[in-house]
């Protein structure tokens, strides 16, 4: 609450905050039911909006809690919900249609077409990825009228938000569920270095904090409507300093001391604007040092004074008074006010409890009335005009005037608070998504997996029109030669695959598709990008579908007429999200790698109204080094240039464990140090229709052996393997 007050007092137009546990800062001191209502009232009375964060992935059993938080948001009167999970968005859209939806940066949507699809889903605003350049933002602005918000100050994750599984995989604390343990801030060294011994530890996954405040004028010109400060786990002095520095830029003022304060209060070896200006590289990396900590001291005391004095609050709310008094009648005080964000224009009248008495000596003067009615210090109000209409010989004690003022302001407060409340619509979470596949009239039995039965490759082959084994290859050189002589597999090729490889698969009668990269910074949506041209080429060579790991990829595939197989990085974590992707036209979908086997088996396959009941398949990643991070600033460049890189490098952590790094479409992926292996545990997997095998560093022979072992449901062929999170799950 102290940090919120610092933001409001220093002039923030909106604050964002979490309540309960379904937000991306679960370890922060989040708001309770009572304190949330107090926070919204405090903010609204001073002209500041409140955006409630509901930006985590939600389990099926948490959807009831999600609805309770949405209802609380309605009751408190919040002005927007910030959402990551499409299932959560569907709940909010149905239960609170009057509260705007803002797409969290956790959605990892970076193209105009993806943003326009969000608009179709009811979103009003998107928080842009932090990795965009100014020119890319300009291109997006040209092609969407969705409101654009951008982070201008605060912590900068190495990974694209919403695409990080490092914390979950290493320690069971999922960043997608608000409990990131920040393992990226620990020592990791690029290949050729040593994260343990070579002098000072290297931190090749730790970026400096973001600072774009000096670029606010350019960002305004580029069409950004809202500038966001990441300060939810920072001290109030930091919040005050950052808000004040932003407003200085907005107002064209120069105050070197105030503009420097955000750097003094919190820094990681300085700040960076590398993404925005297109200057990525080693200079963007940094850690929190002893010098950074000691630099904060001198600024803190002055900043406490800065926000305590409330110099720039968007409020307080102005109230104009008219006092009418006549002997023998109760005094009347009319208060006229404009509510927060100019959404209210009202007046109300209160009366004194007793009639006005005649003066025994000196009647009350206008000056006395003005003085008493102006005493609004310590409240959310300030007085504007005061019109005093006193009859002859009126005597109004100070106590009566003070009580009239208090009564009027109490009623104004109540009206403003009540005006912000929104209507909540009770929602049945299951009815919202549609009918279960088994209950759809005319549905053929066996079109979808029976969650009560364990997965069987033979049964899956019998009921599937497509193969039950889906093989995803990092490059065509990994494909085993004998694969071209079998028809019981589906193959996913990289989008850059040679046309000859595609033709060979097609001629062999093997169904194949191409993988759309998750990093689509170059795609403007006008059909001229290299990625879009590659999609058309792949389709011409016989690609039957596209494998998409982001909403951008889903939209792009559909634009080019390719059915969509959704990847595990779509973060489908609940039955409602599953139904939402079915509504979006996704044909088959891979469940999240952060789910347990029990959670996967409990997923309900809902058929949205008006959509075909089948076929729709849920895939399960049964083998592979899962992608842990997606980053635009390659950490390998800290030790070598792109010319020296073989595009297949690794990072070493403080324990000497190596994590492969792969370059993909101008970005890089960090892979897990060991592969998931579940072939010998398939009898424990329920509710799944097909298996996904994820080949990254394997040789053709290794890929062939793994395929054979999977078909035979054999134990691991390698000593180093993991069961992923399928048994231990994430918090």
Secondary structure, 3 states (H helix, E strand, C coil): CHHHHHHHHCCCCEEEEEECCCCCCCCCCCECHHHHHHHHHHHHCCCCEEEEEECCCCCHHHHHHHHHHHHHHHHHCCCEEEECCHHHHHHHHHHCCCCEEEECHHHCCCCHHHHHHHHHCCEEEEECCCCCCHHHHHHHHHHCCCEEEEEEEECCCCCCCCCCCHHHHHHCCCHHHCCCCCHHHCCEEECCCCCCCCCCCCECCCECEEECHHHHHHHHHCCCCEEEECCCCCCHHHHHHHHHHHHHHHCCCCCHHHHHHHHHHCCCCCEECHHHHCCCCHHHECCCCHHHHHCCHHHHHHHHHHHHCCCCCCCCEEEEEEEEECECCEEEEEEEEECHHHCCEEEEEEEEEEEEEECCCCCCCHHHHHHHHCCCCCCCEEEEEEEEEECCCEECCHHHHHHHHHHHHHHHHHHHHHHHCCCCCCCCHHHHHCEEHHHCCCCCCCCCCCCCCECCHHHHHHHCCCCCEEEEECCHHHCCHHHHHCCCEEEEEECCCCHHHHHHHHHCCCEEEEEECCCCCCCCCCCCCHHHHHHHHHHHCCCCEEEECCHHHHHHHHHCCCEEEECHHHCCCCHHHHHHHHHCCCCEEECCCCCCHHHHHHCCCEECCCCCCCCCEEEEEEEECCEEEEECCCHHHHCCCCCCCCCEEEEEECCCCEEEEEEECCEEEEECCCEEECHHHHHHCECCCEEEEEECCCCHHHHHHHHHHHHCCCCCCCCCEECCCCCCCCC
